[in-house]
Amino acid sequence: MDLLITHYLYYNIAHRNPTLDFMIFLSAEIFPYVFALGIWAWFLIRKRSRQVIFIGLVGLASAFVSRFIIVTIVRFFVERSRPFAELDLTPVFSHDPSNSFPSGHAAFFFALIPVMLVFSKKAGLIFSVIAIAMALSRVIAGVHWFSDVLVGGLIGLFIGHILMILYIYRYSSKI
């Protein structure tokens, strides 16, 4: 199933059009960072409160724990080649052939979703769509298997929810 989904996305979308490939690159590598920083800056300017700073820091902590601790530990035990290395594909953008499971990008950005939802339901839903587009773009680009981004996303959502629940429990009178 994993191979089927990865093949379908790569062979039906990647390398069809240079503009589309550029959009895949932006979606996979650039836009999620810009949007996340933009939303946090907008709320910081709009609300000007310590609460916004703390919630933003919870989001950052969630993202870093997901990506740099949990994903690193899993990758230590699970070695999995990237699709472009295993299937001799040409990735849409250059990438090192390091382990691909689970996706660090998906873990990082999906960990921000619970925080965005606390800031604003609308911003959280928009960011959810952006995170999903980013994850699928990485599969389309040939740098991740579908299961890489699925598990990475689940790790991020889990850690993001846990840290957000702990924050709300600790500071519930201030929210």
C-alpha positions, 0 to 999 in steps of 0.5 A: 500500500505504501509503495502504491501511494508513493508511486501514484503521487510521484509518477502522476504529479512530479516532473510534469511541469517546472512550475508545479515542481517549484510549487512542490518545492515551496510547499515541501520546504519553504511555505510552512515555515513562513506561515507558522512564523507569520501566524505567531508574529501576527498573534504576538502583535495583535494580542501583545501578551505573555500568554501568546509568547508562552503558547508559541514557546509550547508550540516550538517545544512540541515541534522540537521534541517531535522532530529532534528527539522522538524522530531521532530516536526512531531513526536510530532504530529504524533504517529506511532508505528514501524512495529516490534512493531505493527506487532510483527516482529523480527527486523534485529537489535535492536531498541527502539520502539519510533515513526517511522514517519517520518524516521530521518535517511532518513531525515538526509541523504537525506538532504545531497544529494543536497550538495553532488551534488554541490561537485560532480555530481558523488559523489552525485549520488553515495550518492543518491544510498547509501541513498536509500539503507539505507532507504530501509534497514531500511524497510527491517530490520522492524524498519520503514514503507515504508512511514516513509522513503519516507516522511523522504527522502522528508523532507531531500531533501526539506530542503537540496535544500532550504539551498543549494539554499540560500547558492548559492544565497548568495555566487553565485559569489564564486562558 
